[in-house]
Amino acid sequence: MKNELPSFIQNLVAPNVGRTAKYINSLIKSRFEENEIPLSKEQYIVLLRVENEPKPQKFLANVTERDKGSLTRLVQSLEKKQLVNRKICQEDSRVNKVEITKRGTAVLNQVKPLMISIYESLHGGINAQEKEITLKVLSIIQENAMKEIKEIERLSN
C-alpha cells in the first residue's frame, strides 16, 4: 500500500495512531458484518458501558465522542433493536439514563468473544516489552494532548 503521508509526518507517532485507529475501526466493521452482528462499534461501546448499570446519556456521548443529538439517534437505534431502554433519572428528571435489556445482554455476550479475538489478532507479534513501551508512549501523547486542551480552554475563557 502506497504511503501517502508527507515525509515529515511519516515517522511521527500521533498521526500514525489516528491511521491505526481507522484501520482497527474498519476491521471491526468488517468482522461485525461477516458475523452478522447487527451493531456498529459505537453501539457496541454503549452496550458495554451500560452492561452493569444504567448510565446517563451525557456520559455515553463523551465515551462515544458524539454530540447530544447524534448520541440520541444512536440510543434510539438501540431502542428500536430492543437492546436498551431509556429511563428518566429519579434524582434529576432532566437526565435520561440508558439501561441494557435482556436482549441487549444476549447480543453483547455474543459480541464479546469476537472483540477479544479481534484484539488478540491485532496484538499478534507484540511482545510484553513492546506493549509496555507502546502504552507508555500513548500515555505521554494523551497527557500532552490534555495539557494543550486545558490551555486552549483556559485561553478561551
C-alpha positions as a Python dict, from the first residue, in 0.01 Angstrom:
ca = {
    (1, 'M'): (0, 0, 0),
    (2, 'K'): (139, 338, -101),
    (3, 'N'): (219, 567, 192),
    (4, 'E'): (53, 898, 105),
    (5, 'L'): (166, 1090, 414),
    (6, 'P'): (412, 1376, 366),
    (7, 'S'): (764, 1270, 464),
    (8, 'F'): (780, 1499, 769),
    (9, 'I'): (474, 1320, 917),
    (10, 'Q'): (557, 958, 830),
    (11, 'N'): (777, 899, 1134),
    (12, 'L'): (565, 1086, 1389),
    (13, 'V'): (367, 879, 1636),
    (14, 'A'): (46, 1084, 1669),
    (15, 'P'): (-63, 1077, 1301),
    (16, 'N'): (9, 704, 1288),
    (17, 'V'): (-214, 649, 1592),
    (18, 'G'): (-504, 805, 1402),
    (19, 'R'): (-439, 596, 1094),
    (20, 'T'): (-412, 281, 1306),
    (21, 'A'): (-745, 362, 1473),
    (22, 'K'): (-908, 393, 1130),
    (23, 'Y'): (-774, 50, 1027),
    (24, 'I'): (-898, -104, 1352),
    (25, 'N'): (-1243, 52, 1308),
    (26, 'S'): (-1258, -82, 953),
    (27, 'L'): (-1159, -429, 1073),
    (28, 'I'): (-1425, -426, 1347),
    (29, 'K'): (-1691, -318, 1098),
    (30, 'S'): (-1589, -595, 857),
    (31, 'R'): (-1587, -862, 1127),
    (32, 'F'): (-1928, -748, 1257),
    (33, 'E'): (-2070, -773, 904),
    (34, 'E'): (-1902, -1109, 844),
    (35, 'N'): (-2055, -1246, 1167),
    (36, 'E'): (-2393, -1080, 1106),
    (37, 'I'): (-2365, -870, 1421),
    (38, 'P'): (-2639, -604, 1396),
    (39, 'L'): (-2428, -334, 1564),
    (40, 'S'): (-2186, -57, 1490),
    (41, 'K'): (-1873, -21, 1700),
    (42, 'E'): (-2032, 276, 1877),
    (43, 'Q'): (-2345, 75, 1956),
    (44, 'Y'): (-2123, -199, 2098),
    (45, 'I'): (-1945, 57, 2316),
    (46, 'V'): (-2278, 184, 2451),
    (47, 'L'): (-2391, -171, 2535),
    (48, 'L'): (-2058, -241, 2703),
    (49, 'R'): (-2079, 77, 2911),
    (50, 'V'): (-2436, 9, 3031),
    (51, 'E'): (-2383, -363, 3088),
    (52, 'N'): (-2352, -341, 3468),
    (53, 'E'): (-2556, -30, 3545),
    (54, 'P'): (-2758, 239, 3365),
    (55, 'K'): (-2554, 540, 3253),
    (56, 'P'): (-2658, 898, 3174),
    (57, 'Q'): (-2674, 984, 2804),
    (58, 'K'): (-2423, 1265, 2860),
    (59, 'F'): (-2166, 1012, 2983),
    (60, 'L'): (-2233, 792, 2680),
    (61, 'A'): (-2195, 1091, 2446),
    (62, 'N'): (-1849, 1151, 2592),
    (63, 'V'): (-1727, 791, 2561),
    (64, 'T'): (-1855, 761, 2205),
    (65, 'E'): (-1732, 1111, 2111),
    (66, 'R'): (-2075, 1220, 1991),
    (67, 'D'): (-2279, 1533, 2039),
    (68, 'K'): (-2612, 1519, 2220),
    (69, 'G'): (-2825, 1482, 1906),
    (70, 'S'): (-2604, 1217, 1750),
    (71, 'L'): (-2599, 1016, 2073),
    (72, 'T'): (-2980, 1040, 2096),
    (73, 'R'): (-3008, 889, 1747),
    (74, 'L'): (-2760, 616, 1844),
    (75, 'V'): (-2960, 527, 2154),
    (76, 'Q'): (-3287, 537, 1957),
    (77, 'S'): (-3143, 288, 1710),
    (78, 'L'): (-3052, 57, 2000),
    (79, 'E'): (-3403, 101, 2143),
    (80, 'K'): (-3558, 0, 1809),
    (81, 'K'): (-3349, -317, 1822),
    (82, 'Q'): (-3478, -367, 2180),
    (83, 'L'): (-3122, -368, 2315),
    (84, 'V'): (-3157, -76, 2557),
    (85, 'N'): (-3424, 128, 2736),
    (86, 'R'): (-3412, 491, 2838),
    (87, 'K'): (-3543, 593, 3176),
    (88, 'I'): (-3572, 932, 3341),
    (89, 'C'): (-3334, 962, 3635),
    (90, 'Q'): (-3520, 970, 3968),
    (91, 'E'): (-3271, 1216, 4121),
    (92, 'D'): (-3280, 1460, 3826),
    (93, 'S'): (-3569, 1448, 3580),
    (94, 'R'): (-3358, 1633, 3319),
    (95, 'V'): (-3128, 1332, 3290),
    (96, 'N'): (-3203, 1024, 3079),
    (97, 'K'): (-3029, 704, 3180),
    (98, 'V'): (-2973, 421, 2937),
    (99, 'E'): (-3002, 63, 3059),
    (100, 'I'): (-2937, -264, 2880),
    (101, 'T'): (-3221, -511, 2816),
    (102, 'K'): (-3204, -890, 2837),
    (103, 'R'): (-3183, -898, 2459),
    (104, 'G'): (-2903, -640, 2471),
    (105, 'T'): (-2713, -855, 2720),
    (106, 'A'): (-2751, -1156, 2492),
    (107, 'V'): (-2617, -963, 2192),
    (108, 'L'): (-2332, -820, 2399),
    (109, 'N'): (-2238, -1170, 2519),
    (110, 'Q'): (-2232, -1280, 2154),
    (111, 'V'): (-2004, -991, 2054),
    (112, 'K'): (-1752, -1004, 2340),
    (113, 'P'): (-1568, -1318, 2221),
    (114, 'L'): (-1546, -1170, 1871),
    (115, 'M'): (-1396, -848, 2008),
    (116, 'I'): (-1147, -1045, 2217),
    (117, 'S'): (-1049, -1237, 1904),
    (118, 'I'): (-1004, -913, 1707),
    (119, 'Y'): (-787, -756, 1974),
    (120, 'E'): (-581, -1073, 2017),
    (121, 'S'): (-512, -1085, 1643),
    (122, 'L'): (-413, -717, 1645),
    (123, 'H'): (-165, -781, 1927),
    (124, 'G'): (-4, -1074, 1744),
    (125, 'G'): (373, -1041, 1729),
    (126, 'I'): (391, -776, 2001),
    (127, 'N'): (597, -886, 2299),
    (128, 'A'): (542, -769, 2657),
    (129, 'Q'): (822, -512, 2645),
    (130, 'E'): (692, -360, 2319),
    (131, 'K'): (343, -344, 2464),
    (132, 'E'): (470, -171, 2778),
    (133, 'I'): (666, 85, 2575),
    (134, 'T'): (372, 149, 2342),
    (135, 'L'): (133, 206, 2631),
    (136, 'K'): (383, 443, 2794),
    (137, 'V'): (426, 643, 2471),
    (138, 'L'): (49, 661, 2416),
    (139, 'S'): (2, 776, 2775),
    (140, 'I'): (253, 1058, 2721),
    (141, 'I'): (79, 1164, 2398),
    (142, 'Q'): (-258, 1162, 2578),
    (143, 'E'): (-117, 1371, 2864),
    (144, 'N'): (34, 1620, 2618),
    (145, 'A'): (-296, 1647, 2432),
    (146, 'M'): (-486, 1707, 2756),
    (147, 'K'): (-240, 1980, 2858),
    (148, 'E'): (-292, 2151, 2522),
    (149, 'I'): (-672, 2120, 2550),
    (150, 'K'): (-670, 2267, 2901),
    (151, 'E'): (-451, 2556, 2785),
    (152, 'I'): (-684, 2627, 2491),
    (153, 'E'): (-984, 2618, 2726),
    (154, 'R'): (-804, 2848, 2971),
    (155, 'L'): (-725, 3100, 2698),
    (156, 'S'): (-1078, 3095, 2559),
    (157, 'N'): (-1238, 3179, 2897),
}
